[in-house]
Amino acid sequence: MAKRGIPNYGRPRGGAGGMDVNKLMQQAKKMQEQLESAQEKAKLIETSASAGGGAVKVTVSGDLQLRSLTIDPEVLDPDDVEFLQDMIIAAVNDALNAASDAANQEVASATGIGGMGADPLADLGLGGLF
């Protein structure tokens, strides 16, 4: 509303820059709900990886928690512990990367914000907000 003595000619209604703030808040709330749902689904994802020709196998969840580790007893050599350690690290890192990628893909597909361009605010329909 214009102050007394100052006409409101040409000024857009609905908040900053003519944006419908209520609509914007509804969209933000909807996106937040979609993101939370996608994050919960992502936690259920499990990925597995192996190293050393299957001598070490790991399973990791979408929330990046190590769920299982299996080591073939034949690779247990007390004189070469470093080799076993390297295989475990390689398998865990591969599984973590795969789980992270899968979780990110789940979130991106659920929220529709995957593959954003150079202007993520515009991609979200928020161009010009800031």
C-alpha positions as CSV (number, residue, x, y, z in Angstrom):
1,M,0.0,0.0,0.0
2,A,1.3,3.4,-0.9
3,K,2.1,5.8,1.9
4,R,-0.1,8.9,2.1
5,G,1.1,11.4,-0.3
6,I,3.3,8.9,-2.3
7,P,1.3,7.4,-5.2
8,N,1.9,3.7,-6.1
9,Y,2.1,4.3,-9.8
10,G,3.9,1.7,-11.8
11,R,5.1,-0.3,-8.9
12,P,4.4,-4.0,-9.1
13,R,2.2,-5.6,-6.5
14,G,3.1,-8.8,-4.6
15,G,6.4,-8.1,-3.1
16,A,9.9,-7.6,-4.4
17,G,10.1,-7.3,-8.2
18,G,6.4,-8.2,-8.7
19,M,7.0,-11.8,-7.4
20,D,4.1,-13.6,-5.7
21,V,5.8,-14.3,-2.4
22,N,3.2,-16.8,-1.3
23,K,3.6,-18.8,-4.5
24,L,7.3,-18.7,-4.1
25,M,7.0,-20.0,-0.5
26,Q,4.7,-22.8,-1.6
27,Q,7.2,-23.8,-4.3
28,A,10.0,-23.8,-1.9
29,K,8.1,-25.9,0.6
30,K,7.1,-28.4,-2.1
31,M,10.8,-28.6,-3.2
32,Q,11.9,-29.1,0.4
33,E,9.4,-32.0,0.8
34,Q,10.6,-33.6,-2.5
35,L,14.2,-33.3,-1.4
36,E,13.5,-34.9,2.0
37,S,11.6,-37.7,0.3
38,A,14.4,-38.3,-2.2
39,Q,17.0,-38.3,0.6
40,E,15.1,-41.0,2.4
41,K,14.8,-43.1,-0.7
42,A,18.5,-42.5,-1.4
43,K,19.4,-44.0,2.0
44,L,17.8,-47.3,0.8
45,I,20.1,-47.6,-2.2
46,E,22.9,-50.1,-1.8
47,T,25.9,-50.4,-4.1
48,S,28.6,-53.0,-4.1
49,A,32.2,-53.1,-5.3
50,S,35.1,-55.5,-5.2
51,A,38.8,-55.4,-5.6
52,G,41.5,-58.0,-6.2
53,G,39.4,-60.0,-8.5
54,G,36.7,-60.4,-5.9
55,A,39.0,-61.0,-3.0
56,V,37.5,-58.0,-1.2
57,K,33.8,-57.2,-1.5
58,V,32.0,-54.3,0.1
59,T,28.5,-52.9,0.2
60,V,27.7,-49.3,0.9
61,S,24.3,-47.6,1.4
62,G,23.1,-44.4,-0.2
63,D,23.8,-42.5,2.9
64,L,27.4,-43.6,2.5
65,Q,27.5,-46.1,5.3
66,L,29.6,-49.3,5.0
67,R,27.1,-52.1,5.3
68,S,29.3,-55.2,4.7
69,L,32.8,-56.2,4.1
70,T,33.9,-59.7,2.9
71,I,37.5,-60.8,2.6
72,D,38.4,-64.1,0.9
73,P,40.6,-66.0,3.5
74,E,43.0,-66.9,0.7
75,V,44.3,-63.3,0.5
76,L,45.2,-63.2,4.1
77,D,48.9,-63.1,4.1
78,P,50.5,-61.8,7.3
79,D,53.6,-60.8,5.3
80,D,51.7,-58.6,2.9
81,V,49.1,-56.7,5.0
82,E,49.5,-53.6,2.9
83,F,48.1,-55.4,-0.2
84,L,45.0,-56.3,1.7
85,Q,44.6,-52.8,3.0
86,D,45.0,-51.4,-0.5
87,M,42.3,-53.8,-1.8
88,I,39.9,-52.7,1.0
89,I,40.5,-49.1,0.4
90,A,39.9,-49.5,-3.4
91,A,36.7,-51.5,-2.9
92,V,35.3,-49.1,-0.3
93,N,36.1,-46.0,-2.4
94,D,34.5,-47.5,-5.5
95,A,31.4,-48.4,-3.6
96,L,31.2,-45.0,-2.0
97,N,31.5,-43.3,-5.3
98,A,28.8,-45.4,-6.8
99,A,26.5,-44.9,-3.8
100,S,27.1,-41.1,-3.9
101,D,26.3,-41.0,-7.6
102,A,23.2,-43.1,-7.2
103,A,22.0,-41.0,-4.3
104,N,22.6,-37.8,-6.2
105,Q,20.8,-39.1,-9.2
106,E,17.8,-40.0,-7.0
107,V,17.7,-36.6,-5.4
108,A,18.1,-34.8,-8.8
109,S,15.3,-36.9,-10.5
110,A,12.9,-36.4,-7.5
111,T,13.4,-32.6,-7.3
112,G,13.9,-31.9,-11.0
113,I,17.1,-29.8,-10.3
114,G,19.6,-32.2,-11.8
115,G,21.9,-30.9,-14.5
116,M,21.6,-27.3,-13.7
117,G,23.1,-24.9,-16.1
118,A,25.2,-21.8,-15.4
119,D,22.3,-20.1,-13.7
120,P,20.7,-22.5,-11.1
121,L,18.3,-19.8,-9.9
122,A,16.9,-19.4,-13.3
123,D,16.7,-23.2,-13.6
124,L,14.6,-23.2,-10.4
125,G,12.3,-20.5,-11.7
126,L,13.9,-18.0,-9.3
127,G,15.8,-15.9,-11.8
128,G,16.1,-12.3,-10.7
129,L,15.5,-13.1,-7.1
130,F,18.8,-11.8,-6.0
